[in-house]
Amino acid sequence: MTDTAATTGPQPTAAPPTLLYMMKQVELAVRAELDELARPVGLTALQYTALTVLERHPDLTAAHLARLSFVTAQSMADMVTALLDRGLIERHRDPADRRRLVIALTPEGERLLSDLRPAVVALERQMLSLMSDDEARTLRHSIQLCRQALHRPDAPGRP
């Protein structure tokens, strides 16, 4: 019996996955989990995201909400209609520019987010459960730096 490893030499090792690929895997896993959390209250993960954006940034135009929620303007138009119909958001005139319509959470939308918050906090804890507190803080900081680097006007690929 011959030693094939000795005659063929060392086998090449597969390259590790890129960080972009790994970040996408995490994003897809989080989205699937958020869909599971939001489904019982009749929301999708994307609708939940839009509501949390409005919680942090009230009185946004639909276009600005779409950008901050990472969806197209058309998808946001459909989402706004659905959320308006459920009474989770409202449209009103912008006090600073009466020609502009903006979107804000209703008290019902705020209650729904409040009801979901413990489950979302638990999901984040689960995601970070294999890290120390210092590692979790470093991850948060590193992700913020990645986001800033990609939003620079002089970043590669920007016009």
C-alpha positions as CSV (number, residue, x, y, z in Angstrom):
1,M,0.0,0.0,0.0
2,T,1.5,3.4,-1.0
3,D,1.1,6.7,0.8
4,T,-0.8,8.8,-1.8
5,A,-0.3,12.0,0.2
6,A,3.5,11.5,0.0
7,T,3.4,11.0,-3.7
8,T,0.9,13.8,-4.6
9,G,2.2,16.4,-2.2
10,P,0.2,18.7,0.1
11,Q,-3.4,19.3,-0.8
12,P,-4.4,22.9,-1.3
13,T,-6.7,24.3,1.4
14,A,-9.8,26.2,0.5
15,A,-9.7,29.9,0.9
16,P,-11.7,31.1,3.8
17,P,-15.0,32.8,3.0
18,T,-14.8,36.6,2.5
19,L,-16.1,38.9,5.1
20,L,-18.7,40.1,2.7
21,Y,-20.0,36.6,2.3
22,M,-20.0,36.0,6.1
23,M,-21.8,39.3,6.8
24,K,-24.5,38.4,4.2
25,Q,-24.9,35.0,5.9
26,V,-25.5,36.8,9.3
27,E,-27.9,39.2,7.7
28,L,-29.9,36.4,6.1
29,A,-30.0,34.5,9.4
30,V,-31.1,37.6,11.3
31,R,-33.8,38.4,8.8
32,A,-35.1,34.8,8.9
33,E,-35.3,35.0,12.7
34,L,-36.9,38.5,12.6
35,D,-39.5,37.1,10.2
36,E,-40.3,34.4,12.7
37,L,-40.6,36.9,15.5
38,A,-42.8,39.4,13.5
39,R,-45.0,36.9,11.7
40,P,-47.3,36.3,14.7
41,V,-48.2,40.0,14.8
42,G,-48.7,40.2,11.1
43,L,-45.4,41.9,10.1
44,T,-42.5,41.0,7.9
45,A,-38.9,41.6,9.0
46,L,-38.8,44.5,6.4
47,Q,-41.9,46.1,7.9
48,Y,-40.4,45.7,11.4
49,T,-37.2,47.4,10.2
50,A,-39.2,50.3,8.7
51,L,-41.0,50.8,12.0
52,T,-37.8,50.8,14.0
53,V,-36.3,53.4,11.6
54,L,-39.4,55.6,12.2
55,E,-38.9,55.1,16.0
56,R,-35.4,56.5,15.8
57,H,-36.2,59.1,13.0
58,P,-39.7,60.3,13.1
59,D,-41.2,62.4,10.3
60,L,-39.4,60.9,7.3
61,T,-40.5,61.1,3.7
62,A,-41.3,57.7,2.1
63,A,-38.2,58.1,0.0
64,H,-35.9,58.7,3.0
65,L,-37.6,55.9,4.9
66,A,-36.9,53.6,1.9
67,R,-33.2,54.5,1.9
68,L,-32.8,54.0,5.7
69,S,-34.7,50.7,5.5
70,F,-32.7,49.3,2.6
71,V,-35.6,48.8,0.2
72,T,-36.7,50.3,-3.1
73,A,-39.1,53.2,-3.3
74,Q,-41.7,50.9,-4.9
75,S,-41.3,48.4,-2.1
76,M,-41.6,51.2,0.4
77,A,-44.8,52.5,-1.2
78,D,-46.4,49.1,-0.8
79,M,-45.1,48.8,2.7
80,V,-46.4,52.3,3.7
81,T,-49.9,51.4,2.4
82,A,-49.9,48.2,4.4
83,L,-48.7,49.9,7.6
84,L,-51.2,52.8,7.1
85,D,-54.0,50.3,6.7
86,R,-53.0,48.6,10.0
87,G,-52.9,51.9,11.8
88,L,-49.2,51.5,12.7
89,I,-48.0,54.7,10.9
90,E,-49.6,58.0,9.9
91,R,-48.9,60.6,7.3
92,H,-49.0,64.3,8.0
93,R,-47.6,67.6,6.8
94,D,-44.1,68.4,7.8
95,P,-44.3,71.3,10.2
96,A,-41.1,72.7,8.7
97,D,-42.3,72.4,5.1
98,R,-46.1,72.2,4.7
99,R,-45.8,71.0,1.1
100,R,-44.1,67.8,2.2
101,L,-45.8,64.7,3.6
102,V,-43.9,62.8,6.2
103,I,-44.5,59.5,8.0
104,A,-44.5,58.8,11.7
105,L,-45.4,56.0,14.1
106,T,-48.8,56.0,15.7
107,P,-49.3,55.0,19.3
108,E,-50.3,51.6,18.0
109,G,-47.1,51.3,16.1
110,E,-45.1,52.2,19.2
111,R,-47.0,49.6,21.3
112,L,-46.3,46.9,18.7
113,L,-42.5,47.7,18.8
114,S,-42.6,47.7,22.5
115,D,-44.3,44.3,22.5
116,L,-41.6,42.9,20.1
117,R,-38.6,44.4,21.9
118,P,-38.0,41.6,24.4
119,A,-37.9,39.0,21.7
120,V,-35.6,41.1,19.5
121,V,-33.3,41.8,22.5
122,A,-33.2,38.0,23.1
123,L,-32.3,37.4,19.5
124,E,-29.4,39.9,19.7
125,R,-28.2,38.2,22.9
126,Q,-28.3,34.8,21.2
127,M,-26.4,36.2,18.2
128,L,-23.7,37.5,20.6
129,S,-23.8,34.6,23.0
130,L,-20.4,33.2,22.0
131,M,-18.6,36.5,22.5
132,S,-17.4,38.3,25.5
133,D,-18.8,41.8,26.2
134,D,-15.5,43.3,24.9
135,E,-15.8,41.3,21.7
136,A,-19.4,42.4,21.2
137,R,-18.4,46.1,21.7
138,T,-15.5,45.6,19.2
139,L,-17.9,44.0,16.7
140,R,-20.4,46.9,17.0
141,H,-17.5,49.4,16.6
142,S,-16.1,47.5,13.6
143,I,-19.5,47.3,11.9
144,Q,-20.0,51.1,12.4
145,L,-16.6,51.7,10.8
146,C,-17.5,49.4,7.8
147,R,-20.7,51.3,7.3
148,Q,-18.9,54.7,7.5
149,A,-16.3,53.6,5.0
150,L,-19.0,52.5,2.5
151,H,-20.9,55.7,2.9
152,R,-18.0,58.0,2.1
153,P,-18.5,60.1,-1.0
154,D,-14.9,59.2,-2.1
155,A,-15.4,55.4,-1.6
156,P,-14.4,53.3,-4.6
157,G,-17.2,52.8,-7.0
158,R,-18.9,56.1,-6.2
159,P,-19.4,58.6,-9.0
